Amino acid sequence: MRAISILLAGGGRAIYVQCVYGRFRRSKATGKPVGSYIEMRRIKPLMIIFLCILLADIPTANADDGNSRDAGLWVFAGVSPKPFGGKWQMLCGLEYRSKRYLRETSLWCVSMNVNYIFNSFIQTGAGYEFFLNREADGSFSPEYRYYPEAILSCGSGAFSASLRSRIMNTFTRICNPQWEGRNRLKTGYAIPGTCLKPFVAVEPYLEIYPVKHRFKKIRYFAGCSITLDRRRKFDVYYLREDYLHDPFLRNVIQIEYNFCF
């Protein structure tokens, strides 16, 4: 059922309205809205925490930090069919990234990922990504990437955790491979009675070839998943990318939208 949910706040009170096909939908028994009611006392702490994390280390667009810092916006839109055969899952996506404090395009990326679901704890799969990277002269150059991956998941009640491991080869020419390992540890908590699931994650990058066994950078994530319905989900989060061997730090706001058909 399609619906538009609006949360209005003022004077310390919250007014929730759910509109279904132009009509207000309320319970006949209680007169209260029917659906995922997000109380303001739950929203306020989440908003404050998220904004503090978001603004704590993002320099302003006029800051003179040389080339040691940057900030950008990354937007991803993905579509996936329902798991076919009950085991196979596919995701196709398009991603846009900006740089220089959102003033320039960094890259465009088209991706495809296929996973096999063994059970609720283990998945394995592979993926492919095609990049168009923007160069200093304004032109775009192609780059390619493929990887196998394994995902371990567990949960208890509203808590969940997962570990995703990838071995990735990124190259512009197949004869010049650059292998690296990525391991993302993620944990989240589904707030009862809402469509919100805050999460945090960390993902170190390990260079394998041609540089041998050296950590290149670490990504830190903090954000929230918003499940609109069975088909649509948003992820909005802050990403901090810290390069370990270069004096460079990137702050990113990332928005992901996934649609299942």
C-alpha positions as CSV (number, residue, x, y, z in Angstrom):
1,M,0.0,0.0,0.0
2,R,1.4,3.4,-1.0
3,A,1.6,6.0,1.6
4,I,3.1,9.4,2.4
5,S,4.2,9.9,6.0
6,I,4.8,13.3,7.4
7,L,6.2,14.2,10.8
8,L,5.7,17.7,12.1
9,A,7.4,18.9,15.2
10,G,6.8,22.1,17.2
11,G,6.7,23.2,20.8
12,G,8.1,19.9,21.9
13,R,5.2,17.9,20.4
14,A,5.1,15.7,17.3
15,I,2.2,15.4,14.9
16,Y,2.2,12.3,12.7
17,V,0.0,12.1,9.6
18,Q,-0.1,9.2,7.2
19,C,-1.9,9.8,3.9
20,V,-3.1,6.9,1.8
21,Y,-4.3,7.8,-1.6
22,G,-5.3,11.3,-0.5
23,R,-7.1,10.2,2.7
24,F,-6.0,10.2,6.3
25,R,-5.8,6.7,7.6
26,R,-6.5,6.3,11.3
27,S,-7.6,3.4,13.5
28,K,-11.3,3.4,14.1
29,A,-10.9,2.0,17.6
30,T,-8.3,4.4,18.9
31,G,-8.2,7.3,16.4
32,K,-4.4,7.0,16.2
33,P,-2.4,6.7,13.0
34,V,-1.9,3.1,11.7
35,G,1.6,2.2,10.5
36,S,5.1,2.7,11.7
37,Y,4.7,5.5,14.2
38,I,8.0,7.2,15.0
39,E,7.8,8.9,18.3
40,M,9.6,12.3,18.6
41,R,11.3,11.2,21.8
42,R,13.0,8.5,19.7
43,I,13.8,10.7,16.7
44,K,15.4,13.6,18.6
45,P,18.4,11.6,20.1
46,L,19.1,10.0,16.7
47,M,19.0,13.3,14.9
48,I,21.3,14.9,17.4
49,I,23.8,12.0,17.4
50,F,23.8,11.8,13.6
51,L,24.3,15.6,13.1
52,C,27.1,15.7,15.7
53,I,29.0,12.9,13.9
54,L,28.3,14.5,10.5
55,L,29.5,18.0,11.5
56,A,32.3,17.1,13.9
57,D,35.1,16.9,11.3
58,I,33.8,18.2,8.0
59,P,35.7,21.4,7.2
60,T,33.9,24.2,5.5
61,A,34.1,24.8,1.8
62,N,36.2,27.9,2.4
63,A,38.7,26.2,4.6
64,D,42.3,26.3,3.3
65,D,43.6,22.7,4.0
66,G,45.6,22.3,0.8
67,N,45.2,18.8,-0.5
68,S,45.0,17.1,2.9
69,R,41.2,17.1,3.2
70,D,38.1,16.8,1.0
71,A,34.4,16.3,1.4
72,G,31.8,14.9,-1.1
73,L,28.4,13.5,-1.7
74,W,28.0,9.9,-2.9
75,V,24.7,8.7,-4.2
76,F,23.8,5.1,-5.1
77,A,20.7,3.7,-6.7
78,G,20.2,-0.1,-6.9
79,V,17.6,-2.5,-8.2
80,S,17.3,-6.2,-7.4
81,P,14.8,-8.9,-8.3
82,K,13.4,-11.2,-5.6
83,P,15.9,-14.0,-4.9
84,F,15.4,-16.5,-7.7
85,G,15.4,-20.1,-6.7
86,G,15.2,-19.0,-3.1
87,K,19.0,-18.8,-3.0
88,W,20.4,-16.5,-5.7
89,Q,20.3,-12.7,-5.2
90,M,21.4,-10.0,-7.7
91,L,21.9,-6.3,-7.3
92,C,22.6,-3.8,-10.1
93,G,23.5,-0.2,-9.3
94,L,24.5,3.2,-10.5
95,E,26.6,5.4,-8.3
96,Y,27.7,9.1,-8.5
97,R,30.5,10.6,-6.4
98,S,31.5,14.2,-6.0
99,K,34.7,15.8,-4.7
100,R,36.2,19.2,-3.8
101,Y,33.4,19.9,-1.3
102,L,30.7,18.8,-3.8
103,R,31.9,21.2,-6.5
104,E,33.2,18.6,-9.0
105,T,32.3,15.2,-10.2
106,S,34.7,12.5,-9.0
107,L,33.3,9.4,-10.8
108,W,30.4,7.5,-12.2
109,C,30.1,3.8,-11.5
110,V,28.0,0.9,-12.9
111,S,28.0,-2.3,-10.8
112,M,26.5,-5.8,-10.6
113,N,26.7,-8.2,-7.7
114,V,25.4,-11.8,-7.5
115,N,25.3,-13.7,-4.2
116,Y,24.3,-17.3,-3.3
117,I,22.6,-17.6,0.1
118,F,23.5,-20.8,1.9
119,N,21.5,-19.9,5.0
120,S,20.8,-17.0,7.2
121,F,24.5,-16.9,8.4
122,I,26.6,-17.4,5.2
123,Q,26.5,-15.9,1.7
124,T,29.1,-16.0,-1.0
125,G,29.2,-14.2,-4.3
126,A,31.0,-12.0,-6.8
127,G,30.8,-8.6,-8.3
128,Y,31.9,-6.4,-11.2
129,E,32.3,-2.6,-11.3
130,F,33.0,-0.2,-14.2
131,F,34.2,3.3,-13.3
132,L,34.4,6.5,-15.3
133,N,36.9,8.6,-13.3
134,R,37.1,12.4,-13.9
135,E,40.7,13.6,-14.6
136,A,42.2,17.0,-13.9
137,D,41.6,18.2,-17.4
138,G,37.9,17.3,-17.2
139,S,38.0,14.1,-19.3
140,F,36.9,10.7,-18.1
141,S,39.0,7.6,-18.0
142,P,37.7,4.0,-17.6
143,E,38.6,1.7,-14.7
144,Y,37.5,-1.8,-14.0
145,R,37.1,-4.0,-10.9
146,Y,36.0,-7.5,-10.1
147,Y,35.9,-9.4,-6.8
148,P,34.7,-12.5,-5.0
149,E,33.2,-12.0,-1.6
150,A,31.9,-13.8,1.5
151,I,29.4,-12.5,4.1
152,L,28.9,-13.8,7.6
153,S,25.8,-12.6,9.4
154,C,24.3,-13.1,12.9
155,G,21.6,-11.5,15.0
156,S,19.9,-11.5,18.4
157,G,16.6,-9.8,18.8
158,A,16.9,-6.2,17.4
159,F,20.7,-6.4,17.2
160,S,22.5,-7.6,14.1
161,A,26.1,-7.9,12.9
162,S,27.8,-8.9,9.7
163,L,31.3,-9.3,8.3
164,R,31.9,-8.8,4.6
165,S,35.2,-9.9,3.1
166,R,36.2,-9.1,-0.5
167,I,39.4,-9.7,-2.5
168,M,39.3,-7.0,-5.2
169,N,41.3,-6.4,-8.4
170,T,41.2,-2.9,-9.7
171,F,42.9,-2.0,-13.0
172,T,42.9,0.1,-16.1
173,R,44.7,-2.6,-18.1
174,I,44.4,-6.3,-17.3
175,C,48.2,-6.6,-17.3
176,N,48.5,-4.2,-14.4
177,P,46.4,-5.6,-11.6
178,Q,46.1,-4.0,-8.2
179,W,44.8,-6.5,-5.6
180,E,43.5,-5.5,-2.2
181,G,41.5,-7.0,0.6
182,R,38.5,-5.3,2.3
183,N,36.8,-6.5,5.5
184,R,33.8,-4.6,6.6
185,L,32.5,-5.2,10.1
186,K,29.0,-3.8,10.6
187,T,26.6,-3.8,13.5
188,G,23.1,-2.3,13.8
189,Y,20.0,-2.1,16.0
190,A,16.4,-2.1,14.7
191,I,14.4,0.3,16.8
192,P,11.2,-1.5,17.8
193,G,8.0,0.0,16.4
194,T,9.8,2.1,13.8
195,C,11.3,1.7,10.3
196,L,14.7,2.9,11.6
197,K,17.9,0.8,12.0
198,P,20.9,2.9,13.1
199,F,24.3,1.2,12.4
200,V,28.0,1.7,12.6
201,A,30.8,0.0,10.6
202,V,34.5,-0.1,10.0
203,E,36.3,-1.3,6.8
204,P,40.1,-1.5,6.6
205,Y,41.8,-1.8,3.1
206,L,44.8,-4.1,2.9
207,E,47.0,-3.8,-0.2
208,I,48.1,-7.2,-1.5
209,Y,49.7,-6.7,-4.9
210,P,51.9,-5.0,-6.1
211,V,52.4,-3.6,-2.6
212,K,52.5,-6.5,-0.2
213,H,50.4,-6.6,2.9
214,R,50.1,-3.0,3.9
215,F,47.0,-1.3,5.2
216,K,46.2,1.6,2.8
217,K,43.2,3.2,4.4
218,I,40.3,2.7,6.8
219,R,36.7,3.7,6.3
220,Y,34.4,4.5,9.3
221,F,30.6,4.6,8.9
222,A,27.7,5.9,11.0
223,G,24.2,6.2,9.8
224,C,20.7,4.8,9.6
225,S,18.7,2.4,7.4
226,I,15.1,3.4,6.7
227,T,12.9,0.7,5.4
228,L,9.9,2.3,3.6
229,D,8.2,-1.1,2.7
230,R,9.2,-4.5,1.5
231,R,10.5,-3.1,-1.8
232,R,12.1,0.2,-0.9
233,K,14.9,1.0,1.5
234,F,17.2,4.0,2.1
235,D,20.6,4.1,3.8
236,V,21.8,7.5,4.9
237,Y,25.2,7.7,6.6
238,Y,28.4,9.6,7.2
239,L,31.6,8.1,5.9
240,R,35.1,9.0,7.0
241,E,37.9,7.8,4.8
242,D,41.4,8.0,6.5
243,Y,44.5,7.3,4.4
244,L,47.2,5.8,6.6
245,H,50.3,6.5,4.5
246,D,49.2,9.9,3.1
247,P,48.1,13.1,4.9
248,F,44.7,12.8,3.4
249,L,41.2,12.6,5.0
250,R,37.9,12.4,3.1
251,N,34.4,13.1,4.7
252,V,31.4,11.9,2.8
253,I,27.7,11.9,3.0
254,Q,26.3,8.8,1.3
255,I,22.8,8.1,0.3
256,E,21.8,4.7,-1.0
257,Y,18.4,3.7,-2.4
258,N,17.5,0.1,-3.1
259,F,14.4,-1.1,-4.9
260,C,13.3,-4.8,-5.1
261,F,10.9,-5.9,-7.8
